[in-house]
Amino acid sequence: MSRNRPPFPCSNGAQRPPGHPPQWPYNKAMPPIVRFVRRLEARPAEWQHPAAHVRTYLGEQDIEPWLAIRNAAFAFLGGRPWTAADFRREFLAQPWWPAATLWFAEVGGDAPTHTSCNPDAPGRSRGLPVGTLLLAPAERPAGCAILRWLAVHPAWQRQGIARLLVRQAEMAAWDTGWHKIVAETHARWQAAVAMYTACGYTCHPAHSAL
Ligand SMILES: CC(C)(COP(=O)(O)OP(=O)(O)OC[C@H]1O[C@@H](n2cnc3c(N)ncnc32)[C@H](O)[C@@H]1OP(=O)(O)O)[C@@H](O)C(=O)NCCC(=O)NCCS
């Protein structure tokens, strides 16, 4: 691939990509958006992380941890940190808000069991949330899901946290009947591009048909 050309045609630089923060200077030239796609042929095998486990969003008490991860992971964008109001607008106010598929990767604490995913239940200890990912249905076509808001706190990057979250999302997608998974990112966000590639996703132009 030429170093001087973006890998794919650039989308409209003034358009905010889904799942990305409104403070981006959208009136300025933006890196090209690329779409990563993976078609699942079978249910992905569960993948155990040596130090982390995944749990779902539990309610209001998870807004601050989500913000801490988001603001640290996306600090490279500049702009103001997000607040609880941003979280409510981005997630809770949406008709499609899927609390069950907003995950946190936690280190320490007790992993969820088949009877409880609530780390605040008596006798269980709470871990430290270090990464997050949302899985949502795509508007179309049917059977397609979107990965959104993947972020890992910089102190925990390159330790397999994103890989763990993506695998969790893939298993849930398969169980829901979504066998194609899509994620959009910027071609210049090298960690995201490398991570999706490492997880078996193939890169396509942002506006290609799904
Ligand atoms: C992209 C991001 C989520 C990756 O999280 P992570 O937990 O560090 O990723 P993992 O440790 O699971 O990496 C899995 C594989 O992806 C690749 N990878 C991840 N980050 C990489 C980097 N910075 N450089 C090169 N390869 C990388 C590697 O192949 C890695 O496997 P390896 O460490 O065994 O070589 C994280 O860097 C992040 O939060 N970035 C800022 C926010 C962002 O860009 N989110 C995605 C928006 S779509």
The ligand as an ORCA input file, in Angstrom:
! r2SCAN-3c Opt
* xyz 0 1
  C      -7.299     -0.152     20.231
  C      -7.308     -0.613     21.686
  C      -8.747     -0.807     22.142
  C      -6.534     -1.956     21.782
  O      -6.666     -2.435     23.129
  P      -5.595     -3.432     23.790
  O      -6.208     -4.025     24.980
  O      -4.306     -2.721     23.969
  O      -5.421     -4.525     22.653
  P      -4.878     -6.033     22.881
  O      -3.828     -6.033     23.934
  O      -6.049     -6.934     23.083
  O      -4.208     -6.310     21.469
  C      -4.528     -7.422     20.669
  C      -3.589     -7.394     19.474
  O      -3.860     -6.209     18.698
  C      -2.612     -5.688     18.191
  N      -2.332     -4.383     18.802
  C      -3.053     -3.780     19.788
  N      -2.535     -2.561     20.065
  C      -1.486     -2.399     19.246
  C      -0.547     -1.359     19.053
  N      -0.598     -0.219     19.785
  N       0.397     -1.510     18.104
  C       0.456     -2.635     17.362
  N      -0.397     -3.683     17.504
  C      -1.359     -3.557     18.434
  C      -1.548     -6.690     18.586
  O      -1.464     -7.665     17.545
  C      -2.135     -7.292     19.830
  O      -1.636     -8.567     20.112
  P      -0.185     -8.711     20.821
  O      -0.144     -7.703     21.939
  O      -0.190    -10.141     21.281
  O       0.813     -8.408     19.766
  C      -6.583      0.413     22.608
  O      -5.321      0.710     22.061
  C      -7.357      1.714     22.789
  O      -8.199      1.835     23.669
  N      -7.032      2.709     21.922
  C      -7.680      4.028     22.015
  C      -9.146      3.985     21.673
  C      -9.412      3.344     20.315
  O      -8.719      3.554     19.336
  N     -10.492      2.537     20.285
  C     -10.923      1.869     19.083
  C     -11.890      2.761     18.415
  S     -12.656      1.943     17.067
*
